[in-house]
Amino acid sequence: MQKVLVGKLEDFPIGTQKIVELEDDYVLVVHTISGFWAIEDRCSHDDNELFGGEVLDNTIKCPRHGAKFDLETGKALCLPAFKA
């Protein structure tokens, strides 16, 4: 697991989403009541970004087609997404 400083704690109130570029990848950092999560900012259905998607109970919903992903594992939880 790689640790990268992405900002100050006070810049990330609960509910905040931020995209961070790491090498050639974009990572979505999300702050929920359960903590901070970081997953690839990409829906496996059509490569749409997850940034701005609705966050509920440590899941994020793709804003384009509604696929859901577990923020802790990055695993796809429902169609149309098909893999983590």
Buried (B, 14 or more C-beta within 10 A) or exposed (E): EEEEEBEEEEEBEEEBBBBBEEEEEBBBBBBBEEEBBBBBBBBBBEEBBBBBBEBEEBBBBBBBEBBBBBBEEBBBBEEBBEEE
